[in-house]
Amino acid sequence: MGTPIENSIEREDGTKMKKSIHDEIAIAAYKLYEKEGSVHGNDLRDWFEAENIVMEKHARHAREIERQVEPVNKPSPGHRRTVKKEGFYKKG
């Protein structure tokens, strides 16, 4: 199984804050900027590449989750629902 998506940012005071997709893209774009030697003028290219990286990471994570969740099967023919508007009732 893959690594879970890190969805929080640690602040300077040690507390954690939920990270948005925008924040993830900004962090990835900045890492690309640093990796390329902090050369100015490639900000849009870095941003779009970071978008692709982050969105693919989320898509992979969603596919992994989808594989883990068992689908809910439809009830067999002749099986009544067990909930009515008035409340619950027993089958039988």
Secondary structure, DSSP 4 states (H G I P E B T S, - for coil): --PPPP-EEE-TTS-EEEPPHHHHHHHHHHHHHHHTTS-TT-HHHHHHHHHHHHHHHHHHHHHHHHHHSPPPPPPPTTPPPSEETTEE----
